[in-house]
């Protein structure tokens, strides 16, 4: 269980495909490059001091979001990858 503190947010990052659409296995370098370029994920939760204002829309668990690429840190919880970042690093809600 990950507890987010302060004005941080927790985002579940998208899984990087290990194979191409043709069934070829991608090399680790390609997977790492794709992971660094990912800037989208699923919002999980925010710390008690986080303020996310998107006009009339409230951010809720399960929303797809875009975030600043180099703003936070990636962590693992079991086999799941998460991104912890400042609340202000969420750029948009993706509908």
LOPAVO-252856 format. One record per residue (C-alpha): residue number from 1; residue in three letters; z negated, y negated, x negated. Coordinates in pm, whole numbers, plus 32768, in hexadecimal, padded with zeros to 4 digits. Last residue first. Layout:
# residues N
REC, NUM, ALA, Z, Y, X
...
***
This chain:
# residues 95
REC, 95, UNK, 8890, 7B39, 8463
REC, 94, UNK, 882D, 7AE2, 8300
REC, 93, UNK, 86F5, 7A09, 82E1
REC, 92, UNK, 871B, 7911, 81C7
REC, 91, UNK, 86A4, 7892, 8075
REC, 90, UNK, 8563, 7950, 8038
REC, 89, UNK, 84E9, 78C3, 7EED
REC, 88, UNK, 83F9, 77D3, 7F9B
REC, 87, UNK, 8314, 78F6, 7FF4
REC, 86, UNK, 82E3, 794C, 7E85
REC, 85, UNK, 835D, 7AA2, 7E19
REC, 84, UNK, 8303, 7C10, 7E22
REC, 83, UNK, 842D, 7CFF, 7E2C
REC, 82, UNK, 8407, 7E67, 7E98
REC, 81, UNK, 8498, 7FB3, 7E2B
REC, 80, UNK, 8439, 80F7, 7EDC
REC, 79, UNK, 8405, 8241, 7E23
REC, 78, UNK, 828A, 822A, 7E1E
REC, 77, UNK, 8240, 80BA, 7E38
REC, 76, UNK, 8315, 8016, 7D2C
REC, 75, UNK, 8316, 7EA9, 7CC2
REC, 74, UNK, 8424, 7DA6, 7C86
REC, 73, UNK, 83B4, 7C4A, 7C1E
REC, 72, UNK, 840D, 7AF5, 7C9F
REC, 71, UNK, 84FC, 79D1, 7C90
REC, 70, UNK, 8629, 7A53, 7BD2
REC, 69, UNK, 8715, 7A8F, 7CF9
REC, 68, UNK, 8696, 7990, 7DF4
REC, 67, UNK, 8677, 7A39, 7F48
REC, 66, UNK, 8751, 7A9C, 806F
REC, 65, UNK, 86A2, 7B33, 819B
REC, 64, UNK, 86CD, 7C4F, 8295
REC, 63, UNK, 85B6, 7C4B, 8397
REC, 62, UNK, 84EB, 7D8E, 83B2
REC, 61, UNK, 8396, 7CE9, 83C2
REC, 60, UNK, 83AB, 7B8F, 8458
REC, 59, UNK, 8423, 7A36, 83EF
REC, 58, UNK, 83F4, 7938, 8505
REC, 57, UNK, 852B, 7884, 8584
REC, 56, UNK, 8507, 7727, 861A
REC, 55, UNK, 8554, 7679, 84D2
REC, 54, UNK, 854C, 7775, 83B7
REC, 53, UNK, 83EF, 7727, 8338
REC, 52, UNK, 8345, 7826, 825B
REC, 51, UNK, 81E4, 77CE, 81F5
REC, 50, UNK, 812E, 78C7, 811C
REC, 49, UNK, 7FB7, 7896, 80F1
REC, 48, UNK, 7F48, 79E2, 8187
REC, 47, UNK, 8046, 7AAD, 80C0
REC, 46, UNK, 818C, 7B20, 8157
REC, 45, UNK, 8217, 7C62, 81E4
REC, 44, UNK, 833E, 7D53, 81E9
REC, 43, UNK, 8480, 7C84, 81E0
REC, 42, UNK, 85B1, 7D60, 81AB
REC, 41, UNK, 8694, 7D1C, 8084
REC, 40, UNK, 87A0, 7C42, 7FF0
REC, 39, UNK, 87D4, 7BAB, 7E98
REC, 38, UNK, 8865, 7CD3, 7DE4
REC, 37, UNK, 890E, 7C6C, 7C9F
REC, 36, UNK, 87FF, 7CFF, 7BC1
REC, 35, UNK, 8815, 7E4C, 7C79
REC, 34, UNK, 8990, 7E55, 7C4F
REC, 33, UNK, 896E, 7E22, 7AD8
REC, 32, UNK, 8866, 7F34, 7AC2
REC, 31, UNK, 8943, 8027, 7B83
REC, 30, UNK, 8A6C, 7FDA, 7AA2
REC, 29, UNK, 899B, 8010, 7968
REC, 28, UNK, 890F, 8156, 79F3
REC, 27, UNK, 8A6A, 81EE, 7A19
REC, 26, UNK, 8AF8, 821B, 7B74
REC, 25, UNK, 8B38, 837E, 7BED
REC, 24, UNK, 8C93, 83AE, 7C81
REC, 23, UNK, 8C9C, 8415, 7DF0
REC, 22, UNK, 8DC8, 8341, 7E5D
REC, 21, UNK, 8CE9, 8241, 7F0D
REC, 20, UNK, 8C3B, 8217, 7DBF
REC, 19, UNK, 8AFB, 82D1, 7D75
REC, 18, UNK, 899B, 8262, 7D1E
REC, 17, UNK, 8991, 8162, 7E35
REC, 16, UNK, 8891, 8050, 7DFF
REC, 15, UNK, 8784, 804C, 7F09
REC, 14, UNK, 8744, 7EFB, 7FA8
REC, 13, UNK, 8607, 7E42, 7F4D
REC, 12, UNK, 84D3, 7E4B, 8028
REC, 11, UNK, 844B, 7CE7, 8022
REC, 10, UNK, 82E0, 7C81, 7FF5
REC, 9, UNK, 8288, 7B11, 800B
REC, 8, UNK, 819E, 7A3C, 7F36
REC, 7, UNK, 80DF, 7905, 7FA0
REC, 6, UNK, 7F8C, 7991, 7F47
REC, 5, UNK, 7F67, 7B0B, 7F3E
REC, 4, UNK, 8044, 7C30, 7FA3
REC, 3, UNK, 7F96, 7D7F, 7FD0
REC, 2, UNK, 8068, 7EAF, 7F74
REC, 1, UNK, 8000, 8000, 8000
***
